[in-house]
């Protein structure tokens, strides 16, 4: 059964629309992760404190808290191709500007943080459109496999991006990594315009943005205990566990006295784990309940954060990060698949926006709060507190989530195309 599910999942890559989308997304994410390695290291090299590192993460994720529901409404009521192309084009200008500033020697920490805010705003408004594309180009029964495959390319990019960034930063400097990031937007923008469906009725576009409809859609998603549990699990992991990656450069540089190659290895290890987790999900029966996976792996994620805080050996960090990447991907992808397969098509964009709100908004809040605790307690102590809290919170969420009955939304969704 597992082999059959795995082979059925891989067949999606041979389809014209999903296969092209997958490959373009891989190239785009390679550039994104090259920048994710270069940017925090650049900030530390410019003399930024751990608090500023957390602030950079916060301003990139904070717009999700304010704008992602608007982005979900845009995804449900506008041409998703135009939304993606417009905001991704703006976002592409940010690494281009960083390359210019680095070459001229004019870069400052506040400029880097300001550009992160621009990226955060464009992400918040466009990511629901991006995330809701997958269920619009595959059949409903293929959604879990498509999301797992999407997680596979995302985590493969987490291996390739840091590796490329490490080579470039050691040879030509951070400007090389930012240049790769800028170039990686081009194939995705072209594919988004060429192959992705509009999937919007003229009536929806005429109605425009309706805040009352938005509020009703949000209430409909949050009313269902199973969907609510999925969002709560993702949010708790993002607030308490995801800062492990945000402050990984502090661990490498200040605790283990490593350089950018060690940081690239750590980030690549997290990506390798994520890839393993995503590939493992491809073998899961599409009909299997995803709640035990989402909850169980979230608990393991909390354990790993505690172990990282207690670890005293440099070689132990990449090993633990492999496991962290695997369980984070398995938990979040399971929750995302549950949301997208269960929510009715008419509010799928809004359900995805709530997922993004939980994941990216939680990371923003967790980055800022952990940045303060790192400044006050130290990075090991702050991560230890986060890990213990994560275990407590996920244990509290787990029982009611697993006991909840199948939501009404599932019955409605099964009747939709």
Legacy VTK file of the C-alpha trace (Angstrom):
# vtk DataFile Version 3.0
C-alpha trace
ASCII
DATASET POLYDATA
POINTS 417 float
0.000 0.000 0.000
2.807 2.420 0.883
4.642 1.674 -2.403
1.443 2.208 -4.386
0.763 5.549 -2.674
4.350 6.615 -3.266
4.236 5.747 -6.992
0.861 7.450 -7.415
2.290 10.592 -5.819
5.315 10.667 -8.130
3.075 10.476 -11.190
1.956 14.015 -10.462
5.430 15.262 -11.386
4.896 13.969 -14.929
1.781 16.085 -15.439
2.341 19.219 -17.473
0.880 21.786 -15.117
1.942 20.445 -11.727
5.359 19.296 -12.960
6.186 22.697 -14.423
4.889 24.457 -11.323
6.971 22.166 -9.080
10.221 22.801 -10.958
9.739 26.578 -11.127
8.954 26.631 -7.413
12.136 24.665 -6.701
14.280 27.236 -8.535
12.536 30.096 -6.763
12.963 28.543 -3.320
16.647 27.794 -3.932
17.161 31.533 -4.337
15.033 32.275 -1.285
17.068 29.941 0.922
20.333 31.292 -0.419
19.162 34.684 0.831
17.941 33.201 4.127
21.526 32.109 4.826
23.161 35.313 3.596
20.878 37.796 5.336
21.227 36.865 9.036
24.957 36.318 8.599
25.218 39.712 6.924
23.369 41.333 9.839
25.693 39.717 12.382
28.696 40.816 10.291
27.365 44.385 10.372
27.313 44.253 14.179
23.583 43.573 14.666
22.514 42.213 18.061
20.417 39.047 18.581
17.445 41.359 19.178
17.891 42.921 15.711
18.114 39.430 14.263
14.780 38.628 15.891
13.389 41.988 14.751
14.350 41.167 11.158
12.369 37.928 11.407
9.487 39.791 13.050
9.127 42.490 10.398
9.229 39.846 7.666
6.445 37.888 9.314
4.430 40.601 11.084
2.539 41.731 7.947
1.038 38.242 7.865
-0.750 39.094 11.113
-2.405 42.119 9.505
-2.672 41.364 5.796
-2.839 37.627 5.171
-6.638 37.517 5.530
-6.809 40.247 2.907
-4.495 38.083 0.801
-6.899 35.168 1.282
-9.802 37.316 0.111
-7.770 38.337 -2.943
-7.037 34.667 -3.659
-10.753 33.818 -3.523
-11.925 36.836 -5.519
-9.212 37.845 -7.997
-6.999 36.478 -10.753
-4.343 34.638 -8.748
-1.847 34.841 -11.603
-1.886 38.634 -11.588
-1.589 38.771 -7.798
1.448 36.469 -7.790
3.203 38.180 -10.692
2.639 41.697 -9.321
3.825 41.084 -5.760
6.654 38.719 -6.702
7.995 41.364 -9.098
8.087 43.910 -6.276
9.749 41.354 -4.012
12.442 40.648 -6.610
13.608 44.271 -6.367
14.681 43.782 -2.715
17.662 41.423 -3.317
18.605 43.508 -6.368
18.836 46.589 -4.147
20.893 44.658 -1.582
23.365 43.641 -4.291
23.762 47.304 -5.298
24.211 48.417 -1.678
26.787 45.707 -0.986
28.793 46.573 -4.084
28.787 50.256 -3.147
29.476 49.628 0.551
26.322 51.472 1.596
24.426 48.639 3.282
23.239 49.191 6.870
21.289 46.923 9.249
18.222 49.198 9.175
18.083 48.985 5.364
18.178 45.181 5.484
15.359 45.171 8.049
13.309 47.675 6.031
13.592 45.497 2.914
12.500 42.500 4.996
9.340 44.464 5.796
8.681 44.940 2.074
9.154 41.200 1.508
6.798 40.481 4.414
4.052 42.705 3.017
4.246 41.222 -0.472
4.357 37.699 0.945
1.285 38.293 3.105
-0.738 39.511 0.130
0.435 36.895 -2.379
1.118 33.669 -0.456
-2.559 32.624 -0.079
-2.841 32.827 -3.881
0.358 30.809 -4.231
-0.649 28.174 -1.672
-4.163 27.740 -3.054
-2.823 27.050 -6.559
-1.970 23.411 -5.758
-5.558 22.251 -5.123
-6.667 24.105 -8.256
-4.353 22.149 -10.602
-4.831 18.647 -9.151
-7.843 16.525 -8.227
-9.132 16.668 -4.661
-7.937 13.133 -3.858
-4.446 14.155 -5.024
-4.190 17.192 -2.721
-2.277 15.457 0.141
0.234 13.994 -2.336
0.617 17.325 -4.145
1.245 19.156 -0.867
3.794 16.503 0.155
5.533 16.880 -3.223
5.512 20.634 -2.774
7.115 20.159 0.636
9.701 17.924 -1.042
10.827 20.644 -3.454
10.721 23.242 -0.683
13.026 21.176 1.506
15.249 20.140 -1.394
15.753 23.876 -1.929
16.633 24.119 1.758
19.594 21.858 1.019
20.674 23.371 -2.293
20.100 27.041 -1.366
22.336 27.099 1.737
24.996 25.058 -0.075
25.063 27.557 -2.944
25.048 30.477 -0.509
27.955 29.025 1.454
30.074 28.663 -1.680
29.193 32.139 -2.956
29.733 33.894 0.370
33.118 32.227 0.816
34.199 33.183 -2.728
32.507 36.395 -3.929
30.689 37.533 -0.792
27.061 37.982 0.231
26.277 39.892 -2.975
26.528 36.617 -4.911
23.851 34.970 -2.763
21.509 37.939 -3.129
22.071 37.944 -6.918
21.028 34.269 -7.084
17.948 35.151 -5.042
16.968 37.917 -7.466
17.469 35.715 -10.542
15.386 32.897 -9.064
12.197 34.973 -9.225
12.201 35.095 -13.027
11.256 31.464 -13.911
8.524 31.356 -11.279
6.962 34.629 -12.451
6.951 33.367 -16.051
5.398 30.039 -15.100
2.794 31.693 -12.893
1.634 33.817 -15.791
1.816 31.056 -18.403
0.418 27.939 -16.791
-1.544 28.702 -13.621
-5.356 28.865 -13.952
-7.317 31.989 -13.252
-10.024 29.971 -11.472
-12.092 33.050 -10.645
-15.650 33.738 -11.665
-16.520 37.131 -13.068
-19.106 37.515 -10.310
-16.441 37.110 -7.637
-14.263 39.729 -9.270
-17.164 42.163 -9.555
-18.004 41.752 -5.872
-14.465 42.772 -4.904
-13.245 42.820 -1.331
-16.049 42.280 1.182
-14.906 42.487 4.835
-18.166 40.912 6.026
-17.680 37.924 3.738
-14.075 37.685 4.908
-15.182 37.577 8.555
-17.835 34.969 7.750
-15.289 32.797 5.943
-12.884 32.992 8.884
-15.643 32.081 11.332
-16.634 29.130 9.158
-13.096 27.717 9.211
-12.522 28.353 12.923
-15.911 26.891 13.870
-14.752 23.381 12.945
-12.750 21.734 15.807
-10.542 19.696 13.460
-9.522 22.741 11.410
-9.076 24.797 14.565
-6.808 22.134 16.051
-4.672 22.047 12.911
-4.194 25.821 13.004
-3.444 25.832 16.746
-0.782 23.139 16.294
0.950 25.031 13.489
0.794 28.305 15.441
2.275 26.788 18.611
5.151 25.198 16.687
5.843 28.442 14.833
5.928 30.557 17.991
7.912 28.186 20.199
9.929 25.858 17.940
10.616 27.718 14.685
12.897 30.310 16.414
15.419 27.461 16.559
16.234 28.275 12.918
16.028 32.052 13.394
18.732 31.946 16.066
20.791 29.166 14.532
23.415 31.716 13.343
23.788 32.897 16.953
24.340 29.306 18.090
26.898 28.697 15.353
28.811 31.958 15.697
28.693 32.698 19.431
28.331 29.283 21.080
30.307 27.015 18.757
32.580 29.723 17.254
31.763 28.537 13.733
31.900 30.414 10.426
29.493 30.781 7.499
30.327 27.298 6.192
29.200 25.794 9.506
26.015 27.845 9.356
25.361 26.680 5.778
25.871 23.087 6.934
23.375 23.585 9.768
20.740 25.076 7.456
21.360 22.374 4.862
20.915 19.730 7.551
17.524 21.197 8.450
16.612 21.112 4.767
17.766 17.504 4.442
15.520 16.552 7.341
12.628 18.428 5.772
13.182 16.577 2.513
13.141 13.229 4.329
9.952 14.210 6.135
8.228 15.276 2.921
9.287 12.110 1.054
7.989 10.030 3.951
4.576 11.688 3.644
4.359 10.569 0.003
4.022 6.979 1.240
1.086 7.834 3.537
-2.333 6.653 2.351
-4.256 9.724 1.066
-7.298 8.589 3.080
-5.398 8.404 6.387
-6.327 10.819 9.158
-3.562 13.433 9.301
-4.207 14.583 12.874
-2.037 11.986 14.683
0.833 12.835 12.332
0.463 16.581 12.788
0.202 16.379 16.570
2.782 13.649 17.175
5.503 15.251 15.087
4.804 18.642 16.684
5.547 17.097 20.088
8.804 15.619 18.787
9.725 19.072 17.441
9.485 20.438 20.988
11.735 17.632 22.248
14.351 18.466 19.606
14.387 22.142 20.624
15.093 21.053 24.218
17.896 18.750 23.047
19.475 21.506 20.939
19.487 23.773 23.988
21.235 21.072 26.041
23.654 19.989 23.304
27.345 20.806 23.965
28.943 19.326 20.845
29.242 21.190 17.500
28.613 17.987 15.511
25.393 17.441 17.448
23.727 20.557 16.020
23.431 19.409 12.367
22.337 15.940 13.499
19.530 17.366 15.618
18.556 19.791 12.864
18.023 16.897 10.448
15.423 15.490 12.852
13.952 18.958 13.455
13.478 19.530 9.725
11.807 16.149 9.265
9.289 16.517 12.080
8.521 20.179 11.334
7.749 19.376 7.696
5.697 16.286 8.531
3.638 18.175 11.116
2.979 21.337 9.096
2.358 19.521 5.800
-0.104 17.181 7.518
-2.004 20.132 8.969
-1.961 21.950 5.618
-3.226 18.884 3.747
-6.028 18.493 6.279
-7.060 22.123 5.845
-6.990 22.139 2.052
-8.707 18.784 1.608
-11.437 19.625 4.125
-12.276 23.278 3.481
-14.950 23.978 0.829
-13.540 25.322 -2.438
-15.253 28.690 -2.031
-13.204 29.475 1.105
-10.069 27.485 0.340
-8.047 30.670 -0.143
-9.168 31.885 3.267
-8.299 28.581 4.946
-4.833 28.785 3.385
-4.485 32.372 4.579
-5.259 31.216 8.126
-2.605 28.518 7.778
-0.125 31.186 6.648
-1.258 33.413 9.507
-0.567 30.612 11.994
2.789 29.669 10.467
4.300 32.988 9.387
2.595 35.136 12.016
3.610 32.683 14.706
7.198 32.775 13.482
7.154 36.583 13.602
5.881 36.679 17.182
8.190 33.854 18.233
11.204 35.533 16.626
10.585 38.811 18.436
9.844 37.198 21.817
12.774 34.805 21.559
15.042 37.661 20.485
14.223 39.423 23.743
14.747 36.279 25.823
18.046 35.523 24.056
19.258 39.029 24.944
18.207 38.535 28.573
18.973 34.847 29.200
21.276 33.644 26.446
20.465 31.561 23.368
20.637 28.137 25.038
18.425 29.149 27.938
15.881 30.856 25.684
15.574 27.775 23.457
15.219 25.519 26.499
12.283 27.590 27.770
10.699 27.511 24.306
11.043 23.742 24.005
9.504 23.006 27.397
6.599 25.370 26.709
6.049 23.714 23.313
5.681 20.296 24.954
3.115 21.659 27.421
1.078 23.503 24.785
1.057 20.686 22.222
-0.031 18.197 24.893
-2.962 20.482 25.741
-3.964 20.838 22.066
-3.571 17.161 21.180
-6.393 15.511 23.134
-9.375 17.660 22.024
-8.057 17.754 18.452
-7.833 13.964 18.140
-11.210 13.462 19.810
-13.055 15.878 17.506
-15.538 14.342 15.074
-15.355 14.798 11.317
-16.361 18.399 10.499
-19.420 19.356 8.507
-17.064 21.099 6.084
-15.809 17.674 4.951
-19.248 16.584 3.881
-19.780 19.835 1.999
-16.333 19.662 0.421
-16.852 16.121 -0.859
-19.700 17.368 -2.990
-17.621 20.100 -4.623
-15.124 19.951 -7.446
LINES 1 418
417 0 1 2 3 4 5 6 7 8 9 10 11 12 13 14 15 16 17 18 19 20 21 22 23 24 25 26 27 28 29 30 31 32 33 34 35 36 37 38 39 40 41 42 43 44 45 46 47 48 49 50 51 52 53 54 55 56 57 58 59 60 61 62 63 64 65 66 67 68 69 70 71 72 73 74 75 76 77 78 79 80 81 82 83 84 85 86 87 88 89 90 91 92 93 94 95 96 97 98 99 100 101 102 103 104 105 106 107 108 109 110 111 112 113 114 115 116 117 118 119 120 121 122 123 124 125 126 127 128 129 130 131 132 133 134 135 136 137 138 139 140 141 142 143 144 145 146 147 148 149 150 151 152 153 154 155 156 157 158 159 160 161 162 163 164 165 166 167 168 169 170 171 172 173 174 175 176 177 178 179 180 181 182 183 184 185 186 187 188 189 190 191 192 193 194 195 196 197 198 199 200 201 202 203 204 205 206 207 208 209 210 211 212 213 214 215 216 217 218 219 220 221 222 223 224 225 226 227 228 229 230 231 232 233 234 235 236 237 238 239 240 241 242 243 244 245 246 247 248 249 250 251 252 253 254 255 256 257 258 259 260 261 262 263 264 265 266 267 268 269 270 271 272 273 274 275 276 277 278 279 280 281 282 283 284 285 286 287 288 289 290 291 292 293 294 295 296 297 298 299 300 301 302 303 304 305 306 307 308 309 310 311 312 313 314 315 316 317 318 319 320 321 322 323 324 325 326 327 328 329 330 331 332 333 334 335 336 337 338 339 340 341 342 343 344 345 346 347 348 349 350 351 352 353 354 355 356 357 358 359 360 361 362 363 364 365 366 367 368 369 370 371 372 373 374 375 376 377 378 379 380 381 382 383 384 385 386 387 388 389 390 391 392 393 394 395 396 397 398 399 400 401 402 403 404 405 406 407 408 409 410 411 412 413 414 415 416
